[in-house]
Amino acid sequence: MKFYHSLDDLHLEGLPSVVTVGMFDGVHLGHLAVLKKAVQISEENNIPSIVLTFSNTPASYFQPEKLSYQLSTLEEKKVLLNKLGIDIVIALAFDSYIASLSAQQFADDILVGKLNAKHIVFGYDNHFGHNREGSKEYMDLHYPLISTYRIEETMVNNEIVSSSLVKNYIQNGKIERVNQLLNYPYFLNGIVIKGDQLGRTIGFPTANIDVELTKLVPQKGVYFTRCFIDDQVYYGMTNIGIRPTVTQSNELRIETHLLNFDKDIYGQQLRVEFVSRMRDETKFDSFPQLVRQLEIDKEDALNRLTKIHITS
């Protein structure tokens, strides 16, 4: 897969393409249907499939004072799109130039002028251009030589799969539902940093990670997780919270106790995949009560791991 930040760097040499436009945040089941159609058209016509996306959200442009949380960083999105067989990804900055383009300008300058689109795949609510004037109907009316396709909404349990729906479930800790809608385990990537090292004094050392500011973090609580370090898989229990039993700080921590693991991994990349939710974050009356709960959590996590091994 080829990746570009600028349309000027792309040289199709007159080759036609199949294009789909959108944020594709999370690359969830709804996106999957659109992307698979683009890949299918690409293979049938022996032309490149192009995803035109943005390196920042429209919300971050129109409301820069408000932090816009995402399901996937740009780097994570690139990996997910590559796995689906997309040939070219172009991530433009959503800036004043993009925001000002009319539907006609967007189509003339970008879709036709730069990408030589002969096929365009739309999601069920996909629009482009100023005031969202661009649509499948707009292209059919003004650019009849371009074939367009609309992929209907993906429904799961009578709900339309969307990035906002996935975010809502993440913020409410319903991680099993999230994973169903994504078709993969929701994850956080980060570098392991030093914490206060309290856990190691009570037999529960943890790996604390620092994640990108805009990455959406699940609701506070304890989760059963699958983790990756240097492509090696480990399982653990991950606490997201402010640790009210041991500190008065409101700093959110993401810390994972890896099962049957005792290596020094400070400074290394850790990927934490959320498998299931174990319990809410709790403030205990005493330190021994916290330790006892951690022992119960560990037993719970080991039981969940045993079930995975039995079914795999």
N, C-alpha and C positions, 0 to 999 in steps of 0.2 A: 504493500500500500504506500502511495506517495502522499506527502503532507505538505501543504502550503499555507502561509499566512497572508500571501498577497496574490491577487489575480494576475498581476503582471509577471509573476514567476511561472505561470502555467502556460505551456505551449502544446496545444493539441494538434497543431499542424493540419487544421482543417477537418480533423476526425470528429464525427458526430458523437454525442454522449447521451446518457440517461441521467437526469439530475433529480435530486430531492433536496428540499430546503427546510431547515428547522434547527432548533437547539438540540434536540435529541438528548435531553438531560436524563441520564440514567439508562438510556437505551433499553427501555422496558418492553413488555409484550406488545403494546400498541405500536411502538416504533419498529419492532421486529417485523411486523407484517408489511410495513412500508418499505423497509430496507431489503427484505427478501424479494419483494416485487421488483425493486430496482436492480438487484443482482440477477434475477431471472431474465429481465429484459436485456441486460448487459450481455449475458451469456448467449441468449438467442440471436442477438444481432452482432455479436463480436465487437462491441463498442464499450468504452470505459464507463463504469458507474461512478458518479460524483455525488458526494455529500457536501452541500454548502451549509456551513454552520457558523457560529460566532464564538469568539474567544471570551466574550463577556456577554452578560444577559442584557436584553433591552431594558429591563427594570433597573439595572445598575447605571445605565445611561440616563434614563429619565428621572430616576430618584437616586442620585449618587450618595446622598446622605444616609441611605438605608442599605444595610448589608443584605445582599441577595444570596441565600443559601442554595447550594446545588447538590444533586444526587451524585454527580460525577465531575471530577476535575477534567480539564481538557485532555491531559495525558491519559487519564483513565478511559475517557470516551474514545480516544484514538485506538486504544487496545481493544475495546469492545467492538468498534466498527471494523477493525482489521480482521477479527475472528469471523465476522459475517461475510467477508469476501469483498468488501468495498474497495474499489481500485484507487480512488483519489478522495482525500478529505481536504477541504479548504476552510480554514477558520479565520474569518474576517473580524476585525474589530468593529463592534456595533458603535458607530460614532455619528457625528453630525451629518457626514456624507451619506451613510446608509439610511439614517433616520429621515433624511430629506427626500430620498428618491421616491418618485411616483411609481405606480405599478408599471406604467409604460417605460419609464427610465430603467427600472430594475430589470424588466424583461429585455429591452433593447440593449442596454449596456452590459448586463451581466449574463442573463440566461442565454441570450442569442449571441451577443457580441463577443463575450469572453469564453463561454462554456459550449457554444454551438449545440445547444440542447435540441434534440430531436424527439426526446421522450421526457416527460416530467411526471413524477409520482407525487401525489398529494396525500397527506393524511386527511382524516375526516373533517378537521377544522383548521386546515392549513391555509395561511394567507401570506402575502408579501406586499411590500411597498407602503407608502405613506397612507395612514388610515386603514391599513389592511385591505386595500382595494383590489390587490391581485389575488386571483383564485383560479380554480380549474375552469369555471365558467368564463372568466375574463380571458384566459388563454385560448379557450375554444372559440371565442368570439373574434378576438383580434389577431390570433396566430394559428389559423386553422391547419397549417402544415405541420404543426407540432402535435404529436400524440400525447394525450394526457390521461391520467388514471387516478381515480380516487379510491383509497382504501378505507373501507368503513371502519367504524370504531370497534375496538376489541373489548368484549364484555367478559368479565369474570365475576361470578356470583351476583349478576344483575347490576354490576357497577362498570362504568366506562373507565378503562385503564388510562390513566394520565399521570404526568409527573406530579401534579398537585395532589392527586389521590395518594400516590406513593409517599410523598412527603408527610401528608397528614398521618398515615399509619406509622411512619418512622417516629414522628414527634409524640405519638401515643404509645410507643413501645411495642406495637403489634408486629414484631419482626418476622414471624412465620408468614403472615399475610403479605408483608413487603416482599419477601423472597419469592412468593408465588407470583406476584405481579411483575417482578423483575426477570424472573426465570433464571436467577442466579442469586447467591447469598449477598446481601448488602455488606459492604466492607469499608474499612478505613485504612488508609496507608499513612505511615508516619515513621519518623526516625525515633529510635528509643533514646529517651533522655533520662537524666538522673532526677529522681524525686527525693523525698526525705529519707528513703531507705528504711522506713518503719516496718514494712512488711517482712523483711528478712529477719528482723529480731523476734518475730512470732511464728516463724516457719512458713510464711506466705510471701516470698519475694515476688515483686511485680515488675513488669516491663511497662513503663510509662511512655506513651507516644505523643508527639506533637503533630497535629494534622493541619492541613490548609484551613485558613480562616473561614473560607466560604463553603467548606464541605459540611453538609448537614449531619449532625451527631445525633444518634438515637436518644430517646428519653432516658432520664436517669434510671439506673437500676443495674442489676447483675444479669449478665448474659452468658450462655454457653457458646463458645466461639472456636472456630478453626483458624489457626494462624500459620503464616508462612514466613520462614527466614531462609534466605538463600535457596528457595525452591523446596525446602524441607517442610513437611507439614507437622504441626503440633496442635494439641487441643488445650483449651484452658477455660477459665472463667474471667470475664472482663467486667470490671466495675466502672460505670460512668456516673460521676457525681462529685459532690463537694466534701465527702467523708465527714459527715457531721459529728460522728463520735469522737474523732481525734483532732479536729481543727475547727476554728471559728471562721476560717476563710471561705469565701464564696467562689474561689477559683475552681473551675470544672476540670476534673482529672479523668483521663482515660487510661486505666491501668489493668494489665492482664497478668493473672497468675497462670503460668504455663504448667500443665501437669507433667510430672516426671521429667523435669528439666532443671538444670543447674548451671547453665553456661552464662558467661558474661557477654551480653549482646549490646552494650551501650554503643551508640553511634551507628547501629545497623538499621536497615529498613525492615519494618515489621508490617505485615498485612494481616488485619484482623477481620475475619468473616463472621458475621453474626448468624448463628444457627437457630437459637431459640432463647426466649427470655426466661430467667429463673425466678427472679423476685424483684420487688421494688427496693430502692435505697432506703435504709432504715437508720434512725439514730438510736443507739443502744444506751442503756443507763450506765453501763460499765464496760471497761476494756475486756474483761473476761467474757462478757456476753458476746462481744463482737468476735472474739477468737472462736467461741463455741459455734457461732453462726457460720463463720468461715469454714469450720470443719464440716458442718452440715452441707454447706454449698459445695465443698470439694467432693463429698460423697455423692451428692446429686449429680455433679458434673461427670464423675467416673461412671455412674450408672447410665447416663446419657451416652457416654462414649462406648460403653459395652453394647448398648442397643445398636449403635452405628456399626460396630464390628460384626454383630450377629446378622444384620440385614445386608451387609455389603459382601 
